[in-house]
Amino acid sequence: MTKPIDEILASKPDANPRIYAYSINSDSHVGLLKIGQTTRDVKQRIAEQVKTAAIDFKIELDESAARDDGSTLSDHAVRTALKKKGFDNPQLEWMRCTVSDVQTVLTELRTGKKLSENRSERFPPRQEQAEAVEKTASYFQSIWNEDANAVPRFLWNAKMRFGKTFTSYQLAKKLGAKRVLVVTFKPAVEDAWQTDLESHVDFEGWQYLSRKSESDPSQIDKDKPVVFFGSFQDLLGRDKATGAIKPRNTWLHTINWDLVVFDEYHFGAWRDTAKELFEGEEDAKREEKLEYDAGLDEVNEDLSDLSANEAIFLPITTRAYLYLSGTPFKALATGEFIEEQIFNWTYTDEQRAKAAFAAKHPDKRNPYAALPQMRLLTYQMPDELLAIASAGEFDEFDLNEFFAATGNGAKAAFKHKSDVQKWLEIIRGSYVPQTVDSLKTGTRPPFPYSDSRLLPYLQHSFWFLPNVAACHAMANLLEEKHNTFWHGYKVILAAGTQAGIGLDAVPPVRRAIGSGFETKTITLSCGKLTTGVTIPQWSSILMLRNLKSPETYFQAAFRVQSPWSIKNPNGDNPNEEEILKPICFVFDFAPTRALRQLSDYGIGLSPGETNPENAVKELVSFLPVLAYDGANMTQIDAGGILDIAMAGTSGTLLARKWESALLVNVDNDTLRRVLDNPEAMAAVERIEGWRALGDNIIETIINKGEKIKDLKGKAKGEGLTAKEKKELTDEEKEYKSKRKLVQEKLIKFATRIPAFMYLTDFRENTLQDVITKLEPDLFHAVTGLTVSDFHLLVRLKVFNTERMNHAVFAFRRYEDASLRYTGINSHKGLTHYGLYDTVVAKE
């Protein structure tokens, strides 16, 4: 008998086995979870159980009941496993335990492996994390294939929230590393390193050690992988009596490490710049020491040489080095790492991935969704306010002068109090002259505290002021009786020693904000809470002080990019997430300076991009910029940003690009290449003033470098005598002094290049072509070097061509933009700029 066709082609049952857990809002069930199983919709199944009693329930866990081998788990097996661990089973299917406990048991039942307590995380690496591990491991292996004894180095240029600790451990697993040393300038990051190792199932059996853990290194299980976490300051510190390694650290150099990780590497490269964040604090030095460890002052080595000579600084041997940094500007700019040694994960990469995932998987949870996209809004102040606080060749608005204040506590007051009051009226759209202008133009610009689209993002904001006095003065002004609008905000004074030092300043802010839904706050700071602090509810930052470097500017700005979301918002789906902060805002009141920081940031993180405009264009595609010019608010593209940044700069600032130490390389490897090349030696000796440095200057520097290396090597072992210590100090002083002299002479030559560019009329050709083919005699006359001399020094990397491209680009853009303001077209029909060794489109 034949079967009906429908029976033969019977549809597959749509079953999806789930293990679930829920809690109910009842005094008798506090701390209890009901654990069950179903093949249907979990919410529907639970509703069936509790509907008759109208019980308020919350689904805490909803996970697949399937094992990797295709079999399924039962709720009975889960409860039995929990009971074996000692958890109470007071009634039927109810257990007295946490969601984390259930997740741990589920993982154990799926894998058949018993986990240590709290090891409930089992998320896989994201795509970019897997790519970082793969690229790094492949690079290391390629180097070891060429030379088994080589010690390769790799840089992860990865912004915050990349997951560097988790991904570093995944790399260690991939390499089969058994001994991993993590070294940092910021001991405060230790918690993340320990938590990630001890909470994720991938690192079951790994051991974690640090000075804080107080474990005896000699007692660790030698067959299991171990991670030791330490600070640079501690590991580099010496016993004051003997000058040798601290006794507690001697075991470190008896181990052959498989991987050494330098965390927060950028601080080693820009530690002086990073201090800028704390300049306004009363006890700035104490804040810096807390942020970067109190022992930092005892480390006397010149850390700018660290990258090339790790072995000199650390008493260890290792198979490989991994560097981690969110802002490795110096390392990228100096070519310290070549392209194949770098994995990039910047803000732009993150936002691109967020958009791509949403487009490709609209029905899936986006792992990047909670990371808000930033917006930069800049405001040109009215002329009357510009007049009282302008400085520099182009009369840029000086925020530090505008918000200058004196006094402390209740007696603190602004120097330009009435003008700051006007500024408060401007940002809430109630400044009368501006209102009149708006009526004339028919447009109302979006001021921070007046635009209905912006106000929700200013419910909790961060105001970054110049110093403690300014913070106190602002708090006093906001509290004055006539400022009724501002009385609706709780003002948090996070400045000065009374606000708490370091992380002690965080709890008062969190208490004032609470959940963030019912409260409105303004946090006033001049340095505190600008690094390593996560306050999810902050959605806007007002930049009210000058910052010199793009690293510190964005270090502060990224405080407001922390995710804020609600997991399981309706209590019926623990895998659902509601995003409360899809975007965040940076408000700046010194437009030229803000756009200069933005362009430097975009260019700094894309050293391989020959066209600076492309680097900025990519950044602003995910960080839109709106600028208020006093009448209208308009979006500015990359070209406009560069025009303002370059034309709004001064000739002095531009000249500094040609006086930068980044233009020339004077490390020992480069100097040795010059020394080994007779033609190169002859060329540098033709540089003006070179002979005044004395005979054999390069050879002397290299020899002294070797001698210092030997003495430091001896210091690590048996220690140095008092005479040898003095000799080391003297040698280091002379070494640095002579190297600086060489650097200055090379930079002096570089400063002749702008003069050559003024004199030549070839704009669309690369500077290299103009020098070598079109006007070699002019180049010789202006700089004193022949074309072949210069070409050879460039080839030997004495001059940094990437930096020269940026300097030439800035020069030409500035020159043309400046002339355009006077109505002059510098070169009619010009469509391209020739940089040093590349050509880019003018527009």
C-alpha positions in Angstrom: 0.0 0.0 0.0 1.5 3.3 -1.0 1.6 6.2 1.5 0.2 9.6 0.7 2.7 12.1 -0.7 2.2 14.4 2.4 3.2 11.6 4.7 6.3 10.7 2.6 7.4 14.4 2.6 6.4 15.0 6.2 7.8 18.3 7.5 10.5 18.2 10.2 9.2 19.0 13.7 10.3 22.5 14.8 11.6 21.5 18.2 14.3 23.5 20.0 15.3 22.0 23.4 15.9 24.7 26.0 17.0 24.8 29.6 15.6 27.8 31.4 15.6 29.4 34.9 13.3 32.0 36.3 12.8 33.9 39.5 9.6 35.3 41.0 8.9 38.5 42.9 8.1 36.9 46.3 9.6 37.2 49.8 9.3 33.4 50.1 11.4 32.8 47.0 14.3 35.2 47.5 17.5 33.7 46.2 15.6 30.8 44.5 15.6 29.8 40.8 13.1 27.5 39.1 15.0 25.3 36.6 13.1 23.6 33.9 13.2 22.4 30.3 11.0 22.7 27.2 11.1 22.3 23.4 8.7 25.3 23.0 8.9 29.0 23.5 10.3 29.5 27.0 8.2 32.6 27.8 5.0 30.7 26.8 6.0 27.7 28.8 6.6 29.7 32.0 3.4 31.7 31.5 1.5 28.4 31.5 3.0 27.5 34.9 2.3 30.7 36.7 -0.7 32.2 34.9 -3.4 31.0 37.3 -1.6 32.6 40.3 -0.8 35.9 38.4 2.8 35.7 39.6 5.3 38.3 38.5 8.2 36.4 37.1 11.6 37.2 35.4 13.4 34.8 33.0 17.0 34.7 34.2 18.4 32.1 31.8 17.3 30.7 28.4 19.9 28.4 26.8 20.1 25.5 24.4 19.8 22.1 26.0 21.8 20.5 23.2 25.2 19.0 23.7 28.0 19.2 21.1 27.5 15.4 20.4 23.8 15.9 19.5 22.3 14.6 22.7 20.3 16.8 25.0 20.5 17.8 28.7 17.6 17.5 31.1 16.6 19.9 33.9 16.8 16.9 36.2 20.6 16.5 35.4 21.2 20.2 36.0 19.5 20.1 39.4 21.3 16.9 40.4 24.7 18.5 39.4 23.8 21.6 41.5 22.9 19.4 44.5 26.2 17.6 44.2 27.9 20.9 44.5 26.0 21.5 47.8 23.3 23.9 46.6 20.0 23.7 48.5 16.9 22.2 46.8 14.1 23.4 49.2 11.2 22.3 47.0 10.5 20.4 43.7 12.3 22.2 40.8 13.5 25.2 42.8 17.3 25.7 43.6 18.9 28.2 45.9 21.7 29.3 43.6 22.7 32.1 41.2 22.5 32.2 37.4 26.3 31.9 37.2 26.1 28.7 39.2 23.6 27.2 36.6 25.8 28.3 33.7 28.8 26.7 35.2 26.9 23.4 35.6 25.6 23.6 32.1 29.1 24.0 30.7 30.4 21.1 32.8 27.5 18.8 31.6 28.1 19.8 28.0 31.9 19.3 28.0 32.2 16.6 30.6 34.9 18.7 32.4 34.6 19.9 36.0 35.2 23.6 36.2 36.6 25.6 39.1 34.0 27.9 40.7 32.7 31.0 38.8 34.0 29.8 35.5 30.7 30.5 33.7 31.9 32.5 30.7 32.1 30.6 27.5 31.6 33.2 24.7 33.7 32.7 21.6 36.2 35.3 20.3 34.7 37.9 18.0 35.9 37.9 14.4 38.4 40.8 14.9 39.8 39.1 18.0 40.3 35.8 16.1 42.0 37.8 13.3 44.3 39.5 15.7 45.3 36.1 17.1 45.8 34.5 13.7 47.8 37.4 12.2 50.1 37.6 15.3 50.6 33.8 15.6 51.4 33.6 11.8 53.9 36.5 12.0 55.7 34.9 15.0 55.8 31.5 13.3 57.2 33.1 10.1 60.0 34.7 12.0 60.8 31.5 14.0 60.9 29.5 10.7 63.7 31.8 9.5 65.5 31.8 12.8 64.5 29.6 15.7 66.2 31.9 18.2 64.7 35.1 17.0 62.5 37.1 19.4 59.7 38.7 17.3 57.6 41.7 18.4 54.0 42.6 17.5 51.7 45.6 18.2 47.9 45.6 18.7 46.7 49.1 18.1 43.4 48.4 19.7 41.0 50.9 21.3 39.2 50.3 24.6 36.5 47.6 24.5 38.5 45.5 22.0 38.9 42.8 24.7 42.7 42.9 24.8 43.0 40.7 28.0 40.8 37.9 26.7 42.4 38.0 23.2 45.9 38.0 24.6 45.1 34.8 26.5 43.7 33.3 23.3 47.0 34.1 21.5 48.9 32.4 24.4 46.7 29.4 23.9 47.3 29.4 20.1 51.0 29.6 20.7 50.9 26.8 23.2 52.5 29.2 25.8 52.9 27.8 29.3 54.6 30.9 30.8 53.1 34.3 30.1 54.4 37.6 31.7 52.1 40.6 31.6 53.9 43.9 32.3 52.1 47.3 32.6 52.6 50.9 33.7 49.1 50.9 35.1 48.7 48.3 37.9 45.0 49.4 38.2 44.2 47.2 35.1 45.1 44.0 37.1 41.5 43.1 37.9 40.7 42.6 34.2 43.6 40.3 33.6 42.7 38.2 36.6 39.0 38.1 36.0 39.3 37.1 32.3 41.7 34.3 33.2 39.6 32.9 36.1 36.1 33.3 34.7 36.3 31.9 31.1 36.1 28.2 30.4 38.8 28.4 27.7 41.4 29.0 30.4 40.4 26.2 32.8 43.5 25.0 34.6 45.5 28.2 34.1 47.2 29.8 37.1 47.3 33.5 37.9 50.1 35.1 39.9 50.9 38.7 41.0 52.4 40.5 43.9 48.8 41.0 45.1 48.0 37.3 45.0 50.9 36.6 47.3 51.3 33.1 45.9 54.7 31.4 46.2 56.0 31.1 42.6 58.0 28.0 43.6 54.9 26.2 44.5 53.0 26.5 41.3 52.1 23.5 39.2 54.8 23.3 36.6 52.6 21.3 34.2 49.9 24.0 34.0 50.1 27.3 32.2 50.8 30.3 34.4 50.3 34.1 34.0 52.3 36.5 36.1 51.1 40.1 36.3 53.6 42.8 37.3 54.3 46.5 36.9 57.2 47.9 35.0 58.1 49.9 38.1 58.4 46.9 40.3 60.2 44.7 37.8 62.6 47.4 36.8 63.1 48.6 40.3 66.5 48.0 41.9 67.6 47.3 45.5 68.8 50.7 46.7 71.7 49.1 48.7 73.1 46.8 46.0 71.7 48.2 42.7 70.8 44.6 41.8 67.3 43.1 41.1 64.9 43.1 44.0 65.2 39.7 45.8 61.5 39.0 45.4 61.9 39.3 41.6 65.0 37.1 41.1 62.8 34.0 40.2 61.5 35.9 37.2 64.7 35.9 35.3 65.3 32.2 36.0 62.2 31.3 33.8 62.2 31.2 30.0 59.0 33.0 29.3 57.0 32.0 26.2 55.3 35.4 25.8 55.7 38.8 27.3 52.8 41.2 27.0 53.3 45.0 27.5 49.9 46.4 28.4 49.1 50.2 28.0 52.3 50.4 26.0 51.4 53.9 24.8 52.2 55.3 28.3 55.8 54.4 27.9 55.8 56.3 24.6 53.9 59.4 25.7 54.1 59.5 29.5 54.8 63.2 29.5 51.8 63.9 27.3 49.6 61.7 29.5 50.4 63.8 32.5 48.6 66.7 30.7 45.3 65.2 31.8 46.1 66.0 35.5 47.7 69.4 35.1 44.7 71.2 36.7 44.7 69.1 39.8 46.0 70.4 43.1 47.9 67.2 43.7 48.8 66.4 40.1 51.9 64.4 40.9 50.0 62.2 43.4 47.2 61.6 40.8 49.8 60.7 38.2 51.5 58.3 40.6 48.2 56.6 41.4 47.4 56.3 37.7 50.8 55.0 36.7 52.2 53.5 39.9 54.2 55.3 42.6 57.4 53.6 41.6 57.6 55.2 38.2 60.0 58.0 39.4 62.5 55.3 40.4 62.7 54.0 36.9 65.5 56.1 35.4 66.0 54.3 32.1 65.2 56.2 29.0 62.0 54.4 28.0 62.0 56.0 24.6 64.6 53.3 23.7 62.6 50.5 25.3 61.1 49.1 22.1 64.4 48.4 20.4 66.2 47.0 23.5 63.7 45.2 25.7 66.4 42.9 27.1 68.3 45.9 28.5 65.3 46.9 30.6 63.8 43.6 31.8 65.8 40.8 33.4 64.1 38.1 31.4 64.3 35.9 28.3 61.3 35.3 26.2 60.2 33.8 22.8 58.1 36.8 21.8 56.8 40.2 22.7 53.2 41.5 22.3 52.5 45.3 22.7 49.0 46.6 23.5 47.9 50.2 23.2 44.8 52.2 22.3 46.9 55.2 21.2 50.3 54.1 20.0 50.9 57.3 18.0 54.6 57.5 18.6 55.2 53.8 17.8 53.3 54.1 14.6 54.8 57.5 13.5 58.4 56.4 14.0 57.9 53.2 12.0 58.9 51.2 15.1 56.6 48.5 13.8 56.2 47.7 10.1 52.8 46.9 8.7 53.0 43.2 9.0 53.8 43.6 12.8 50.6 45.6 13.5 47.0 44.6 14.0 44.7 47.7 14.0 41.3 47.9 15.7 40.4 51.6 15.9 37.2 53.4 16.6 36.6 53.5 12.9 37.0 49.7 12.6 34.6 49.2 15.5 31.9 51.4 14.0 32.3 49.9 10.6 31.9 46.4 12.1 28.8 47.6 13.9 27.2 48.9 10.7 28.2 45.8 8.7 26.8 43.3 11.2 23.5 45.2 11.4 23.2 45.1 7.6 24.2 41.4 7.2 22.3 40.0 10.3 19.3 42.3 10.9 17.6 39.6 13.0 20.5 38.7 15.2 21.9 40.4 18.4 24.6 42.8 17.2 27.7 42.3 19.5 28.8 45.9 18.7 25.3 47.5 19.1 25.9 48.9 22.6 29.1 50.8 21.5 27.7 54.3 20.7 28.8 56.3 17.7 30.4 59.7 18.6 29.4 63.1 17.3 31.6 66.2 17.5 29.8 69.6 17.7 31.9 72.7 17.7 30.7 76.2 18.4 32.2 79.6 17.4 31.7 82.0 20.3 30.3 85.5 19.7 32.9 88.2 19.0 32.4 89.9 22.4 33.5 86.6 24.1 36.3 85.9 21.7 37.7 89.3 22.4 38.3 88.6 26.1 40.0 85.2 25.7 41.9 85.0 22.4 45.6 84.2 22.0 48.1 83.3 19.3 48.7 84.4 15.8 45.2 83.6 14.7 43.5 84.8 17.9 42.2 81.3 18.8 39.7 81.2 21.6 41.7 80.3 24.7 39.5 78.1 26.9 42.0 78.1 29.8 41.9 81.9 29.9 38.1 82.1 29.4 37.5 79.8 32.4 40.3 81.1 34.5 39.3 81.3 38.2 40.8 82.0 41.6 39.9 80.9 45.1 38.7 77.6 46.6 35.4 76.2 47.8 32.6 78.8 48.3 35.1 81.6 47.6 36.1 80.4 44.1 35.1 82.7 41.3 35.7 83.1 37.6 38.0 85.9 36.4 35.5 86.7 33.6 32.4 85.7 35.6 29.8 87.8 33.6 31.2 86.3 30.3 31.0 82.7 31.7 27.4 83.5 32.7 26.7 84.5 29.0 28.3 81.2 27.9 25.8 79.3 30.2 23.0 81.2 28.5 24.5 80.4 25.0 24.6 76.6 25.6 20.9 76.6 26.7 19.9 78.8 23.7 18.8 81.8 25.8 21.5 84.4 25.0 19.5 87.3 23.6 21.9 88.6 20.8 22.1 85.1 19.5 18.3 84.6 19.6 17.9 87.8 17.5 20.4 86.4 15.0 18.5 83.1 14.8 15.3 85.0 14.1 17.0 86.9 11.2 18.4 83.8 9.6 15.3 81.7 10.2 17.4 78.9 11.7 17.8 77.8 15.4 21.2 76.0 15.8 21.2 73.0 18.1 22.7 74.3 21.3 23.5 71.5 23.9 21.0 72.3 26.6 18.2 73.6 24.4 17.8 71.3 21.5 15.2 68.6 22.2 17.3 66.0 20.3 20.4 66.7 22.4 18.8 67.2 25.9 18.3 63.4 26.6 22.1 62.9 26.0 22.9 65.7 28.5 21.0 64.1 31.3 24.4 63.0 32.6 27.3 65.0 31.3 31.0 65.5 32.0 32.4 69.1 32.0 36.2 69.1 31.6 37.6 72.3 33.1 41.2 73.8 33.3 41.8 73.4 37.1 40.4 72.9 40.6 39.5 76.6 41.0 37.5 76.6 37.8 35.6 73.5 38.9 34.7 75.2 42.2 33.8 78.4 40.5 31.5 76.6 38.0 29.8 74.7 40.9 29.2 78.1 42.7 27.9 79.8 39.6 25.5 77.0 38.7 24.1 77.2 42.2 23.4 80.9 42.2 19.7 81.8 42.6 19.1 83.3 39.2 20.4 80.1 37.4 17.2 78.3 38.0 17.6 76.1 34.9 20.7 74.5 36.3 19.2 73.7 39.7 17.5 70.7 38.1 20.9 69.1 37.8 22.9 67.5 40.7 26.4 69.0 40.3 29.2 66.6 41.3 32.5 68.3 42.1 35.1 65.7 41.1 38.1 68.0 41.6 40.7 68.6 44.3 41.9 66.3 47.0 38.6 66.4 48.9 36.9 64.6 46.0 39.1 61.6 46.5 42.4 60.6 44.9 42.5 58.3 41.9 39.7 55.7 41.9 38.4 57.0 45.2 36.7 59.7 43.2 34.4 57.2 41.4 32.0 56.1 44.2 30.5 59.6 44.9 29.8 60.0 41.2 28.1 56.6 41.0 26.0 57.3 44.1 24.8 60.7 42.7 23.9 59.2 39.3 22.3 56.0 40.8 20.5 54.1 38.1 20.6 57.2 35.9 16.9 57.1 35.0 15.5 59.5 37.6 18.5 61.7 38.2 20.2 64.5 36.2 23.8 65.3 36.8 26.8 67.4 35.7 30.2 66.1 36.8 32.9 68.8 37.0 36.5 67.6 36.7 40.0 68.9 35.7 41.7 65.5 35.4 40.0 63.0 37.6 37.9 60.2 36.0 39.5 60.9 32.5 41.3 57.5 32.2 40.3 53.9 32.8 36.9 54.8 34.4 33.5 53.5 33.1 30.4 55.5 34.0 27.8 54.1 31.5 25.3 57.0 32.0 27.7 59.7 30.8 26.6 60.5 27.3 28.2 63.9 26.7 31.5 65.7 27.4 32.0 69.5 27.3 35.6 70.3 26.5 36.2 73.5 28.5 40.0 73.4 28.6 43.0 73.4 26.2 44.6 70.0 25.5 47.8 69.9 23.4 47.8 66.3 22.1 45.2 64.3 20.3 46.0 61.3 22.5 44.9 63.1 25.7 42.0 64.8 24.0 40.5 61.5 22.9 41.5 59.7 26.1 39.1 62.1 27.8 36.5 62.1 25.0 36.2 58.3 25.0 34.9 58.5 28.6 31.4 59.1 27.1 31.6 56.1 24.6 31.1 53.5 27.3 28.1 51.3 26.5 24.8 51.8 28.4 22.2 49.1 27.9 19.7 46.9 29.7 20.1 43.2 29.4 16.7 41.3 29.5 14.7 44.6 29.5 11.3 42.9 29.7 12.3 40.1 32.0 11.3 37.5 29.5 14.4 37.1 27.3 17.9 37.1 28.9 19.4 37.2 25.4 17.8 40.5 24.6 19.5 43.9 25.0 18.0 47.4 24.9 20.5 50.1 23.9 20.0 53.3 26.0 22.9 55.2 24.3 23.1 54.7 20.6 25.2 57.8 20.1 27.2 60.1 22.3 28.5 63.7 22.0 31.7 65.8 22.4 30.9 69.5 22.6 33.8 71.9 21.9 34.0 75.7 22.0 37.4 76.2 20.4 36.6 75.0 16.9 40.0 75.3 15.2 41.8 73.5 18.0 39.1 70.8 18.1 39.3 70.1 14.4 43.1 70.1 14.5 43.0 67.4 17.2 40.5 65.4 15.1 42.7 65.6 12.0 45.9 64.7 14.0 44.0 61.8 15.5 42.8 60.4 12.2 46.2 60.8 10.6 48.1 59.5 13.6 46.2 56.2 13.6 46.6 55.7 9.9 50.4 56.0 9.3 50.3 53.8 6.2 47.7 56.1 4.4 49.7 58.4 2.1 46.8 60.8 1.7 46.0 62.5 5.0 42.6 63.5 3.7 41.6 59.9 3.2 42.6 59.1 6.8 40.4 61.9 8.1 37.6 61.1 5.7 37.3 57.6 7.1 37.3 58.8 10.7 34.5 61.4 10.1 32.4 58.9 8.2 31.8 57.4 11.7 32.4 60.5 13.8 30.3 63.3 12.1 31.3 66.8 12.8 28.9 69.7 13.0 30.2 73.3 13.3 28.4 76.4 14.3 30.0 79.4 12.7 27.9 82.1 14.6 25.0 81.9 12.2 24.5 78.4 10.9 25.3 74.8 12.0 26.7 72.8 9.1 28.4 69.4 8.7 32.0 69.6 7.7 33.7 67.0 5.5 37.3 65.8 5.7 38.6 68.5 3.3 36.9 71.2 5.3 38.3 69.9 8.6 41.8 70.0 7.1 41.3 73.4 5.7 40.3 74.8 9.0 42.9 72.8 10.9 45.8 73.9 8.6 44.6 77.5 7.7 43.6 78.1 11.3 47.1 77.2 12.4 49.9 79.6 12.7 53.1 79.8 10.7 55.0 79.0 13.9 53.0 75.8 14.5 53.5 74.7 10.9 57.2 75.3 11.1 57.3 73.0 14.1 56.3 70.1 11.8 59.7 70.6 10.2 61.4 70.8 13.6 59.9 67.6 14.8 62.1 64.8 16.1 59.8 62.4 14.4 61.2 63.5 11.0 64.6 62.0 11.7 65.7 58.6 13.1 68.8 58.6 15.3 68.5 55.2 16.9 71.6 53.0 17.0 70.4 50.8 14.1 70.0 53.7 11.8 73.3 55.3 12.9 75.1 52.0 12.4 73.7 51.8 8.8 75.2 55.3 8.2 78.5 54.4 9.8 78.8 51.3 7.6 78.2 53.3 4.4 81.2 55.5 3.4 79.0 57.6 1.0 76.4 58.2 3.7 79.2 59.3 6.2 80.5 61.7 3.6 77.0 63.0 3.0 76.2 63.8 6.7 79.6 65.4 7.1 78.5 67.9 4.4 75.5 69.0 6.5 76.1 72.5 7.9 77.7 72.5 11.3 78.3 68.7 11.4 82.1 69.0 11.8 81.6 71.1 14.9 80.2 67.9 16.6 83.7 66.5 16.6 85.4 63.5 14.9 83.7 60.1 14.9 80.6 61.3 16.6 78.4 58.5 15.2 81.0 55.8 16.2 81.2 57.3 19.7 77.4 57.2 20.2 77.2 53.5 19.0 80.2 52.5 21.3 78.7 54.3 24.3 75.3 52.6 23.6 77.1 49.2 23.7 79.0 50.1 26.9 75.7 51.1 28.6 74.1 47.9 27.5 77.0 45.9 29.0 76.9 47.8 32.3 73.1 47.3 32.6 73.5 43.7 31.9 76.0 43.4 34.7 73.6 45.4 37.0 71.0 42.7 36.5 73.3 40.0 37.6 75.9 40.6 40.3 75.2 44.3 40.6 77.5 47.3 40.1 80.2 48.9 42.3 79.8 52.5 43.3 82.4 53.4 40.7 80.6 51.5 38.0 77.3 53.1 39.0 78.8 56.5 38.5 80.4 55.4 35.2 77.0 54.2 34.0 75.3 57.5 34.9 78.1 59.6 33.2 78.0 57.4 30.1 74.3 57.7 29.8 74.4 61.5 30.1 77.1 61.8 27.4 75.3 59.2 25.2 72.0 61.1 25.3 73.7 64.5 24.9 75.7 63.5 21.8 72.7 61.8 20.3 70.6 64.9 20.8 73.3 67.0 19.0 73.2 64.7 16.0 69.4 64.9 16.0 69.4 68.7 16.1 71.8 68.9 13.2 69.6 66.6 11.0 66.5 68.5 12.0 68.2 71.8 11.1 68.7 70.4 7.6 65.1 69.3 7.5 64.0 72.9 8.2 65.6 74.0 4.9 63.0 72.0 3.0 60.1 74.5 3.5 62.4 77.2 2.1 63.0 75.1 -1.0 59.2 74.5 -1.4 58.6 78.2 -1.3 61.1 78.8 -4.1 60.0 76.0 -6.4 56.9 76.4 -8.5 56.2 72.7 -9.1 53.1 71.8 -7.0 51.7 68.7 -8.7 55.0 66.8 -8.7 56.2 64.8 -5.7 58.8 66.7 -3.7 61.1 63.7 -4.4 60.8 64.3 -8.1 61.2 68.0 -7.8 64.4 67.4 -5.8 65.9 64.7 -8.0 64.7 65.6 -11.5 63.4 69.1 -11.8 65.4 71.4 -9.6 68.4 69.6 -8.1 70.6 72.7 -8.3 68.1 74.8 -6.3 67.9 72.0 -3.7 71.7 71.9 -3.4 71.9 75.7 -3.1 69.2 75.9 -0.4 70.0 72.8 1.7 73.7 72.2 1.1 73.2 68.6 0.2 73.3 67.0 -3.3 70.4 65.0 -4.6 72.3 61.8 -4.3 73.3 62.6 -0.7 69.7 63.2 0.3 68.4 60.2 -1.6 70.9 57.9 0.2 70.0 59.2 3.6 66.3 58.7 2.9 67.0 55.1 1.7 68.9 54.5 5.0 65.8 55.7 6.9 67.6 58.7 8.4 64.6 60.7 7.4 61.0 59.4 8.0 59.2 59.7 4.7 55.7 59.1 6.2 56.2 62.1 8.4 57.6 64.2 5.5 54.4 63.4 3.5 52.3 64.8 6.3 54.5 67.9 6.7 54.5 68.7 3.0 50.7 68.2 2.9 50.2 70.5 5.8 52.5 73.1 4.3 50.8 73.1 0.9 47.3 73.0 2.2 48.1 75.9 4.6 49.8 77.9 1.9 46.8 77.7 -0.5 44.1 78.1 2.2 45.9 81.2 3.5 46.1 82.7 0.0 42.4 81.9 -0.7 41.3 84.1 2.2 43.0 87.1 0.4 41.3 86.1 -2.9 44.5 84.8 -4.5 44.6 81.5 -6.3 48.2 80.2 -5.7 48.4 78.0 -8.8 45.6 78.3 -11.4 44.2 74.9 -12.5 46.0 73.0 -9.7 44.3 69.7 -9.2 46.8 67.7 -7.2 49.4 68.2 -4.5 52.7 66.5 -4.8 53.9 65.3 -1.3 57.3 63.8 -0.6 56.9 60.5 -2.4 53.3 60.5 -3.5 50.6 62.7 -5.1 47.1 63.3 -3.7 44.1 65.1 -5.2 43.7 68.7 -4.1 39.9 68.3 -3.5 
